[in-house]
Amino acid sequence: MIANRVCFNCGSSSFVSDRSLGGKMVCSKCGSSAFKNKSSSFLKSKKFVFLAIAIAIFIIVI
């Protein structure tokens, strides 16, 4: 479950449990406790947008 999360600030995927915060997970590089989930669908949708733009440009050129 932790492997699917990345730090919101620096993008790192390495976390440690901070004992002074009651075991709360924090980023080991920047110390932030803000995380976001990795999203493979974002990369797929990004590729889809670029493909659609490339096809549109190709149609306009022809």
C-alpha positions, 0 to 999 in steps of 0.5 A, a space after each residue: 500500500 505504501 509503494 503506491 504513494 509518493 511525497 506531494 512535495 518532492 516526489 519521493 517514494 521512501 517513507 519512515 515512521 516518525 516516533 515523535 509524531 506518534 508513528 505518523 508516516 513522513 517522507 524520509 527526504 523532505 520530512 513532509 507528511 503530505 502524500 498522493 497516490 501514484 496514478 498510472 491512469 494519468 500517464 495513460 490519459 496524458 499519452 492519449 492527449 498527445 496522440 489526439 493532438 498529433 493526429 489533429 496536427 497531421 490532419 490539418 497538415 494534409 
